[in-house]
Structure formats: C-alpha cells, structure tokens
C-alpha cells in the first residue's frame, strides 16, 4: 500500500534522501487508499508469554498518528547501522502547529516586546 501526503516527499529524491533532509511530516494529513484503514493492523509484543497485541490502523491514528508514520518510514529504510541515524533526522508532528512554527512565533512576540 501507498501512503499519500500533501507535499511532504520530493518526487526526484529517494526515500533515504528525503529522510536525510529531516523533512517534517504533519501526520494528521496522511490518507491511505482502499480498504486498508479496516484491514491494516499494527503488532507489538511485550516479551512475555501471551503478550502479543494488535491495534487496528484507525485506533492507532486516533491514539498516536506519529507512530504510524514513524513505523512506515522505518520499514522503508534498509536494516543497517545507518537507519537509526536517519530516523533521528525525521521530524513528525501531529496537528497544525510544529516546533518550527512555535519557535518563530516565540521570536516574533519577544521582538515586539
């Protein structure tokens, strides 16, 4: 399946190059196609016997939409020593306000005073 997001990925760059730029993703704008919102599940395990948990895509988006994008980008990258460094550059934000816009508004209000 494909993840669609408005203007986040550059068409001319690969996934690794996009993550290397440290792009900011607004995770609430992510939309998936087809029946994947009902059919897709996220799996985790606590490590104990009978510790397997599955969470449907819809509930995961309601709880923490940044985790959905983090997992999708992490799974796109190769499993090697560079993946953790690339994942640190990824910026994920839920909602409309990002840390970059918050920093800009703080600077402008401080300048006005």
C-alpha positions in Angstrom: 0.0 0.0 0.0 1.0 3.6 -0.5 0.8 6.5 1.9 -0.2 9.8 0.4 0.6 13.1 2.0 0.4 16.6 0.5 3.8 17.9 -0.5 6.0 16.1 2.0 8.1 13.9 -0.3 10.1 15.2 -3.2 9.5 13.1 -6.4 13.0 13.5 -7.6 14.6 12.1 -4.4 14.7 8.6 -3.0 13.2 7.7 0.4 16.6 7.7 2.0 17.4 11.2 0.6 14.0 12.5 1.8 14.6 11.2 5.4 18.2 12.6 5.3 16.8 16.1 4.8 14.9 15.8 8.1 11.5 16.6 6.5 8.7 17.5 8.8 5.6 15.3 8.4 2.2 16.5 9.5 0.9 13.1 10.4 -2.8 14.1 10.6 -2.9 14.7 6.9 -1.9 11.2 6.0 -4.5 9.3 4.0 -4.4 5.7 2.8 -6.3 4.2 -0.1 -8.6 1.3 -0.4 -9.8 -0.8 2.5 -6.5 -0.6 4.4 -8.0 1.5 7.2 -10.0 -1.5 8.3 -7.7 -4.3 7.2 -4.3 -2.9 8.4 -3.1 -3.9 11.9 0.0 -3.0 14.0 1.6 -5.7 16.0 3.7 -5.4 19.2 4.8 -8.0 21.8 5.7 -7.4 25.4 8.1 -10.3 25.6 6.1 -12.3 28.0 4.0 -15.4 27.1 0.7 -14.3 25.5 2.0 -10.8 25.3 1.0 -10.2 21.7 -1.1 -7.1 21.0 -2.6 -6.0 17.7 -4.0 -2.5 17.1 -6.2 -1.5 14.1 -4.9 1.3 11.9 -7.9 3.6 12.8 -7.3 3.3 16.5 -3.6 3.8 16.2 -4.2 7.0 14.2 -6.5 8.3 16.9 -4.1 7.4 19.7 -0.7 8.4 18.1 -0.6 9.3 14.4 3.1 10.0 14.6 3.9 6.3 15.4 2.2 5.2 12.2 4.4 7.4 10.0 7.5 6.5 12.1 6.9 2.8 11.5 6.2 3.3 7.8 9.4 5.3 7.2 11.4 2.9 9.4 10.3 -0.1 7.4 11.1 1.6 4.1 14.8 2.1 5.1 17.4 -0.7 4.9 18.1 -2.5 8.2 21.7 -1.4 8.7 23.8 0.8 11.0 22.7 4.0 9.3 18.9 3.5 9.8 19.0 4.8 13.4 20.9 8.0 12.4 18.4 8.6 9.6 15.5 8.1 11.9 16.8 10.8 14.2 16.6 13.3 11.4 12.9 12.6 10.8 10.5 15.2 12.3 6.9 14.1 12.9 4.2 16.4 14.2 0.5 15.8 14.9 -1.8 18.7 14.3 -1.2 22.0 12.7 1.5 23.5 15.0 5.0 22.3 14.7 8.0 23.1 16.8 9.4 25.3 14.0 6.3 27.5 13.9 6.2 27.6 17.7 9.8 28.9 17.7 9.0 31.5 15.0 6.0 32.9 17.0 8.1 33.0 20.2 10.8 35.0 18.4 8.3 37.5 17.0 6.5 38.0 20.3 9.8 38.5 22.0 10.9 41.1 19.4 7.6 43.0 19.8 8.1 43.4 23.5 
